[in-house]
Amino acid sequence: PREPGAPAPALPAPDTAGLAAVLRSVVAQGAPGALARIDDHGRTYRAAQGVADRGTQRALSTDDRFRVGSITKTFSTVVLLQLVDEHRLALDEPVDHYLPGLLPDDRITVRHMLSHRSGLYDYTNDMFADSVSGFEAVRNKVFTYRQLVALSLKKPRTNAPGAAYSYSNTNFVVAGLLIEKLTGQPVGTAYLKRVIEPLGLGDTFYVHPDTAIPGRYARGYLTPDKAGAPLVDATAQTVSWAQSAGAVISSARDLDVFFGALLGGRLLPPARLAEMEKFTKVDSTTAYGLGLRRRDLSCGVSVYGHTGAVQGYYSYAFGTKDGGRTLTALANTSNNAKVLSTLAGTLESAFCGAPKAADGRR
């Protein structure tokens, strides 16, 4: 990452040929389809490969809606940081202050939750120990937030509050409870009033516990653990196991608009966005803020956004620090590590430009 205050290096143009090649490779690795959309200061680049629906063989379109998985966590964080700005919530207050008796440790703060430093066990580790049977067991279930928290509390915590980063969906289930307690509204209404309507996100929905995706969408296909086993159509599901941690439906355009607006300062005042961008190092190339990831690319550029994985869908949505250039990428499968790592190549194509030729020319 650059020193604070240093000017941003001028980005090279997106590598559109490289982007298309990455998507072809994602399909070759087993995804039915893959898409990417770049918005570069209002100029858009779109690419798609493969199919949205294996039954009809309809080609995947960059306009198709999909389940965004954990990109939902950024929506939840925006709502909570707006509530901080309205003096209805404080990041360093214990969660117990707002939700008495929910958690076993009154030292766990709101900030600990949103930065994945609470130590609360991720109940999905047990739920999806086997990808297909785990999914089939919950695909039509409806959970309350408190039931999901109770599943987490059956297991020991991973660390003392604030002591370490440990990604856990439990944190963002608690975020959903906080949103509902403080706004008096369901989470979906809070997203609608505070994010979706203000930004005009026409493809973005929170329909929990309905199992259908509205309008035209990519079907999602779960890759089984057993090599060579057929893909499982996972499109219809409640996503009740994730809710405020992972149940938003959106499109590439809407996610580009969302992260452009967030990083560009149009959803949160500067002081709140700065809180979101206080990062804890996760590994050599990634860090986590509050409901926001940072990825440090090979060319020295850092991008900000989130990743999503929900049965049938892998997604990436990231932008430059100022939100001037954004990328959203999707593959309509999940539980396929090769697809996930290959899809990450869209970030390099979008933000690093074409690889330098051996003679030094781009």
ROVEXMI-223545 format. One record per residue (C-alpha): residue number from 1; residue in one letter; x, y, z. Coordinates in Angstrom, 1 decimal, padded with zeros to 4 digits. Layout:
BEGIN
NUM/A/X/Y/Z $
...
//
This chain:
BEGIN
1/P/000.0/000.0/000.0 $
2/R/001.1/003.6/-000.7 $
3/E/002.0/006.1/002.0 $
4/P/-001.0/008.1/003.1 $
5/G/-001.3/011.3/001.1 $
6/A/000.8/010.0/-001.8 $
7/P/-000.9/010.5/-005.2 $
8/A/-002.5/007.5/-006.8 $
9/P/-000.4/006.1/-009.6 $
10/A/-002.1/006.5/-013.0 $
11/L/-003.7/003.2/-013.8 $
12/P/-003.1/001.6/-017.2 $
13/A/-006.1/000.9/-019.4 $
14/P/-008.0/-002.3/-018.5 $
15/D/-006.6/-005.4/-020.3 $
16/T/-009.8/-006.4/-022.2 $
17/A/-008.1/-009.3/-024.0 $
18/G/-006.7/-010.6/-020.8 $
19/L/-010.1/-010.3/-019.1 $
20/A/-011.7/-012.4/-021.8 $
21/A/-008.9/-015.0/-021.5 $
22/V/-009.4/-015.2/-017.8 $
23/L/-013.2/-015.8/-018.2 $
24/R/-012.5/-018.6/-020.8 $
25/S/-010.1/-020.2/-018.4 $
26/V/-012.7/-020.0/-015.6 $
27/V/-015.2/-021.9/-017.8 $
28/A/-012.5/-024.4/-018.7 $
29/Q/-012.0/-025.0/-015.0 $
30/G/-015.6/-026.2/-014.6 $
31/A/-017.8/-023.1/-014.3 $
32/P/-020.9/-023.2/-016.6 $
33/G/-020.4/-019.4/-017.2 $
34/A/-018.3/-016.4/-016.1 $
35/L/-018.8/-012.6/-016.6 $
36/A/-016.9/-009.4/-015.8 $
37/R/-017.9/-005.7/-016.0 $
38/I/-015.5/-002.8/-015.5 $
39/D/-016.6/000.8/-015.0 $
40/D/-013.7/003.1/-015.6 $
41/H/-014.9/006.7/-014.8 $
42/G/-018.1/006.0/-016.7 $
43/R/-016.7/004.0/-019.6 $
44/T/-017.8/000.4/-019.3 $
45/Y/-016.2/-002.8/-020.5 $
46/R/-018.2/-006.1/-020.5 $
47/A/-017.3/-009.7/-021.2 $
48/A/-019.1/-013.0/-020.7 $
49/Q/-018.4/-016.6/-021.5 $
50/G/-020.4/-019.8/-021.2 $
51/V/-024.0/-020.3/-020.1 $
52/A/-026.4/-018.8/-017.6 $
53/D/-028.6/-022.0/-017.7 $
54/R/-027.2/-025.5/-018.4 $
55/G/-030.7/-026.8/-019.2 $
56/T/-031.6/-024.2/-021.9 $
57/Q/-028.0/-023.4/-022.8 $
58/R/-028.9/-019.6/-022.7 $
59/A/-025.7/-017.7/-022.9 $
60/L/-024.6/-015.8/-019.8 $
61/S/-025.1/-012.0/-020.1 $
62/T/-023.4/-009.3/-018.1 $
63/D/-026.9/-008.0/-017.2 $
64/D/-027.9/-011.3/-015.5 $
65/R/-028.7/-011.1/-011.8 $
66/F/-027.0/-013.4/-009.3 $
67/R/-026.6/-014.2/-005.6 $
68/V/-023.7/-012.0/-004.3 $
69/G/-022.9/-014.0/-001.1 $
70/S/-020.7/-012.2/001.3 $
71/I/-020.7/-008.9/-000.6 $
72/T/-023.8/-008.6/001.5 $
73/K/-021.5/-007.9/004.4 $
74/T/-020.5/-004.6/002.9 $
75/F/-024.2/-003.6/002.6 $
76/S/-024.7/-004.4/006.3 $
77/T/-021.7/-002.4/007.3 $
78/V/-022.8/000.6/005.3 $
79/V/-026.1/000.6/007.2 $
80/L/-024.4/000.3/010.6 $
81/L/-021.9/003.1/009.8 $
82/Q/-024.8/005.3/008.8 $
83/L/-026.4/004.5/012.2 $
84/V/-023.0/005.5/013.8 $
85/D/-023.2/008.8/012.0 $
86/E/-026.7/009.3/013.3 $
87/H/-025.4/008.7/016.9 $
88/R/-027.5/005.6/017.3 $
89/L/-024.6/003.2/017.5 $
90/A/-020.9/003.4/018.6 $
91/L/-018.3/001.1/017.2 $
92/D/-016.4/000.6/020.4 $
93/E/-019.5/-000.1/022.6 $
94/P/-020.0/-003.7/023.6 $
95/V/-022.6/-005.5/021.5 $
96/D/-024.2/-006.4/024.9 $
97/H/-025.1/-002.7/025.3 $
98/Y/-027.6/-003.0/022.3 $
99/L/-028.4/-006.7/022.5 $
100/P/-028.2/-007.7/026.2 $
101/G/-027.4/-011.3/026.9 $
102/L/-026.9/-012.3/023.3 $
103/L/-023.2/-013.0/023.5 $
104/P/-021.3/-014.7/026.3 $
105/D/-018.6/-012.0/026.5 $
106/D/-019.5/-008.4/027.1 $
107/R/-016.0/-007.3/025.9 $
108/I/-017.0/-008.0/022.2 $
109/T/-017.6/-004.6/020.5 $
110/V/-019.4/-003.7/017.4 $
111/R/-016.0/-003.0/015.8 $
112/H/-014.8/-006.5/016.7 $
113/M/-017.7/-008.0/014.8 $
114/L/-017.4/-005.9/011.7 $
115/S/-013.7/-006.6/011.5 $
116/H/-014.0/-010.3/012.1 $
117/R/-012.0/-010.0/015.4 $
118/S/-014.7/-011.1/017.8 $
119/G/-013.5/-014.7/018.1 $
120/L/-017.1/-016.0/017.6 $
121/Y/-017.0/-019.5/015.9 $
122/D/-018.3/-019.6/012.3 $
123/Y/-021.2/-022.0/012.4 $
124/T/-021.1/-022.6/008.6 $
125/N/-017.9/-024.6/009.1 $
126/D/-020.1/-027.4/010.5 $
127/M/-023.1/-026.8/008.3 $
128/F/-021.2/-027.3/005.1 $
129/A/-018.6/-029.9/006.1 $
130/D/-020.0/-031.8/003.1 $
131/S/-020.9/-029.4/000.3 $
132/V/-024.0/-031.1/-001.2 $
133/S/-025.6/-032.9/001.8 $
134/G/-024.9/-029.8/003.9 $
135/F/-026.6/-027.6/001.3 $
136/E/-029.6/-029.9/000.7 $
137/A/-030.2/-029.9/004.5 $
138/V/-030.6/-026.1/004.6 $
139/R/-031.6/-024.9/001.2 $
140/N/-035.3/-024.6/002.2 $
141/K/-034.9/-024.0/005.9 $
142/V/-035.7/-020.7/007.6 $
143/F/-033.6/-019.7/010.5 $
144/T/-033.9/-016.8/012.9 $
145/Y/-030.8/-014.8/013.6 $
146/R/-030.8/-016.0/017.2 $
147/Q/-030.8/-019.6/016.1 $
148/L/-027.7/-019.0/014.0 $
149/V/-025.9/-017.3/016.9 $
150/A/-026.9/-020.2/019.1 $
151/L/-025.2/-022.6/016.6 $
152/S/-022.0/-020.6/016.9 $
153/L/-022.1/-020.5/020.7 $
154/K/-022.0/-024.3/020.9 $
155/K/-018.4/-024.2/019.8 $
156/P/-015.4/-022.6/021.6 $
157/R/-014.4/-019.2/020.4 $
158/T/-011.3/-018.9/018.1 $
159/N/-009.7/-016.0/020.0 $
160/A/-010.2/-013.4/022.7 $
161/P/-012.1/-010.3/021.5 $
162/G/-009.9/-008.1/019.4 $
163/A/-006.9/-010.5/019.6 $
164/A/-006.9/-011.9/016.0 $
165/Y/-008.7/-011.9/012.7 $
166/S/-010.9/-014.9/012.2 $
167/Y/-013.5/-014.7/009.4 $
168/S/-016.9/-015.7/010.8 $
169/N/-020.4/-015.4/009.3 $
170/T/-021.7/-015.2/012.9 $
171/N/-020.4/-011.6/013.1 $
172/F/-022.7/-010.5/010.4 $
173/V/-025.7/-012.4/011.7 $
174/V/-025.2/-010.2/014.8 $
175/A/-024.9/-007.2/012.5 $
176/G/-028.4/-008.1/011.1 $
177/L/-029.8/-008.2/014.7 $
178/L/-028.2/-004.8/015.4 $
179/I/-029.7/-003.3/012.2 $
180/E/-033.2/-004.6/013.1 $
181/K/-033.0/-003.6/016.7 $
182/L/-031.7/000.0/016.0 $
183/T/-033.9/000.7/012.9 $
184/G/-037.0/-001.2/013.9 $
185/Q/-037.1/-002.5/010.3 $
186/P/-036.2/-005.8/008.7 $
187/V/-032.7/-005.9/007.2 $
188/G/-034.1/-005.9/003.7 $
189/T/-036.0/-002.6/004.3 $
190/A/-032.9/-001.0/005.8 $
191/Y/-030.9/-002.0/002.6 $
192/L/-033.7/-000.7/000.4 $
193/K/-034.1/002.7/002.1 $
194/R/-030.4/003.4/002.8 $
195/V/-028.6/001.9/-000.2 $
196/I/-030.8/000.4/-003.0 $
197/E/-033.2/003.3/-003.5 $
198/P/-030.7/006.2/-003.0 $
199/L/-028.3/004.6/-005.6 $
200/G/-031.1/003.5/-008.0 $
201/L/-030.0/-000.2/-007.9 $
202/G/-032.7/-001.7/-010.1 $
203/D/-031.2/-005.2/-010.0 $
204/T/-030.6/-005.5/-006.2 $
205/F/-033.0/-007.4/-003.9 $
206/Y/-033.2/-008.9/-000.5 $
207/V/-036.0/-011.4/-000.8 $
208/H/-035.3/-013.7/002.2 $
209/P/-036.9/-016.2/002.8 $
210/D/-038.2/-016.4/-000.7 $
211/T/-036.2/-018.8/-002.8 $
212/A/-036.6/-017.2/-006.2 $
213/I/-034.4/-014.6/-007.9 $
214/P/-036.6/-011.9/-009.5 $
215/G/-036.3/-011.2/-013.2 $
216/R/-033.5/-012.6/-015.5 $
217/Y/-030.7/-014.3/-013.7 $
218/A/-027.8/-016.8/-013.9 $
219/R/-028.6/-020.2/-012.5 $
220/G/-026.1/-021.3/-009.9 $
221/Y/-024.4/-024.7/-009.8 $
222/L/-022.7/-026.2/-006.8 $
223/T/-019.6/-028.3/-007.5 $
224/P/-019.8/-031.5/-005.4 $
225/D/-016.8/-032.6/-003.2 $
226/K/-016.5/-035.8/-005.1 $
227/A/-014.5/-035.3/-008.3 $
228/G/-016.5/-036.0/-011.5 $
229/A/-019.9/-035.9/-009.8 $
230/P/-022.5/-033.9/-011.6 $
231/L/-023.1/-030.2/-010.7 $
232/V/-026.1/-029.5/-008.5 $
233/D/-028.5/-026.7/-009.4 $
234/A/-028.5/-024.6/-006.3 $
235/T/-030.4/-021.6/-007.7 $
236/A/-033.5/-021.9/-005.6 $
237/Q/-032.7/-021.5/-001.9 $
238/T/-033.7/-019.4/001.1 $
239/V/-030.1/-018.4/001.9 $
240/S/-031.5/-018.2/005.5 $
241/W/-028.3/-019.7/006.8 $
242/A/-026.6/-016.4/005.8 $
243/Q/-029.2/-013.6/005.7 $
244/S/-027.4/-010.3/006.6 $
245/A/-024.1/-012.1/006.0 $
246/G/-024.9/-013.3/002.5 $
247/A/-028.4/-013.2/001.0 $
248/V/-028.4/-010.1/-001.3 $
249/I/-029.1/-010.6/-005.1 $
250/S/-027.6/-008.1/-007.5 $
251/S/-026.0/-007.6/-010.9 $
252/A/-022.6/-006.5/-012.1 $
253/R/-023.8/-003.1/-013.0 $
254/D/-025.4/-002.5/-009.6 $
255/L/-022.3/-003.8/-007.7 $
256/D/-020.1/-001.4/-009.8 $
257/V/-022.4/001.4/-008.9 $
258/F/-022.5/000.4/-005.2 $
259/F/-018.7/000.2/-004.7 $
260/G/-018.1/003.3/-006.9 $
261/A/-020.5/005.2/-004.6 $
262/L/-019.1/003.8/-001.4 $
263/L/-015.4/004.3/-002.2 $
264/G/-016.3/007.7/-003.8 $
265/G/-017.8/008.9/-000.5 $
266/R/-021.4/009.1/-001.6 $
267/L/-022.8/006.6/001.0 $
268/L/-020.8/007.6/004.1 $
269/P/-019.2/010.7/005.3 $
270/P/-015.3/010.7/005.2 $
271/A/-014.9/009.9/008.9 $
272/R/-017.1/006.8/008.7 $
273/L/-015.5/005.6/005.4 $
274/A/-012.1/006.1/007.2 $
275/E/-013.3/003.7/009.9 $
276/M/-014.2/001.1/007.3 $
277/E/-010.8/001.4/005.8 $
278/K/-008.8/000.7/008.9 $
279/F/-007.3/-002.6/007.8 $
280/T/-006.0/-005.7/009.6 $
281/K/-003.5/-007.8/007.6 $
282/V/-004.9/-011.2/006.7 $
283/D/-002.1/-012.6/004.5 $
284/S/000.6/-011.3/002.1 $
285/T/-001.9/-009.9/-000.4 $
286/T/-005.2/-009.2/001.6 $
287/A/-006.4/-007.2/004.5 $
288/Y/-009.8/-006.7/006.2 $
289/G/-011.3/-003.4/007.4 $
290/L/-015.0/-003.1/008.5 $
291/G/-017.0/-005.2/006.1 $
292/L/-014.4/-004.4/003.4 $
293/R/-011.5/-006.2/001.9 $
294/R/-008.3/-004.8/000.5 $
295/R/-006.4/-006.8/-002.1 $
296/D/-002.8/-005.8/-003.1 $
297/L/-002.3/-006.7/-006.7 $
298/S/000.9/-007.7/-008.4 $
299/C/001.4/-004.3/-010.1 $
300/G/001.4/-002.5/-006.7 $
301/V/-002.2/-001.2/-007.0 $
302/S/-004.5/-001.9/-004.0 $
303/V/-008.2/-002.4/-004.6 $
304/Y/-011.1/-002.3/-002.1 $
305/G/-014.3/-004.3/-002.1 $
306/H/-015.5/-007.8/-001.1 $
307/T/-015.7/-011.4/-002.3 $
308/G/-018.8/-013.5/-002.4 $
309/A/-019.3/-017.3/-002.2 $
310/V/-022.8/-018.8/-001.8 $
311/Q/-023.8/-022.2/-003.2 $
312/G/-023.7/-021.8/-007.0 $
313/Y/-022.0/-018.5/-007.2 $
314/Y/-018.5/-016.9/-006.8 $
315/S/-018.2/-013.2/-007.1 $
316/Y/-015.6/-010.4/-006.8 $
317/A/-016.5/-006.7/-006.6 $
318/F/-013.6/-004.3/-006.1 $
319/G/-012.7/-000.7/-006.9 $
320/T/-009.8/001.8/-006.7 $
321/K/-009.4/003.9/-003.5 $
322/D/-011.5/006.7/-005.1 $
323/G/-014.0/004.4/-006.7 $
324/G/-013.2/005.8/-010.1 $
325/R/-012.6/002.3/-011.6 $
326/T/-014.6/-000.7/-010.4 $
327/L/-014.8/-004.4/-011.4 $
328/T/-017.4/-007.0/-010.8 $
329/A/-016.8/-010.6/-011.8 $
330/L/-018.9/-013.7/-011.4 $
331/A/-018.7/-017.4/-012.0 $
332/N/-021.9/-019.4/-011.6 $
333/T/-020.5/-022.3/-009.6 $
334/S/-019.0/-022.7/-006.2 $
335/N/-016.9/-025.2/-004.1 $
336/N/-014.3/-025.2/-006.9 $
337/A/-011.0/-023.7/-005.7 $
338/K/-009.5/-023.6/-009.2 $
339/V/-012.5/-021.5/-010.5 $
340/L/-012.2/-019.1/-007.5 $
341/S/-008.5/-018.6/-007.9 $
342/T/-008.7/-018.2/-011.7 $
343/L/-011.6/-015.7/-011.4 $
344/A/-009.3/-013.5/-009.2 $
345/G/-007.3/-012.9/-012.4 $
346/T/-010.0/-010.5/-013.5 $
347/L/-008.7/-008.1/-010.9 $
348/E/-005.2/-008.0/-012.5 $
349/S/-006.8/-007.5/-016.0 $
350/A/-009.0/-004.7/-014.7 $
351/F/-006.5/-002.7/-012.6 $
352/C/-003.0/-003.7/-013.8 $
353/G/-003.4/-003.5/-017.5 $
354/A/-001.8/-005.8/-020.1 $
355/P/001.4/-007.6/-018.9 $
356/K/004.6/-006.0/-020.1 $
357/A/006.2/-007.6/-023.1 $
358/A/009.7/-009.0/-022.8 $
359/D/011.2/-005.9/-024.5 $
360/G/009.6/-003.6/-022.0 $
361/R/006.7/-002.3/-024.1 $
362/R/003.2/-002.7/-022.9 $
//
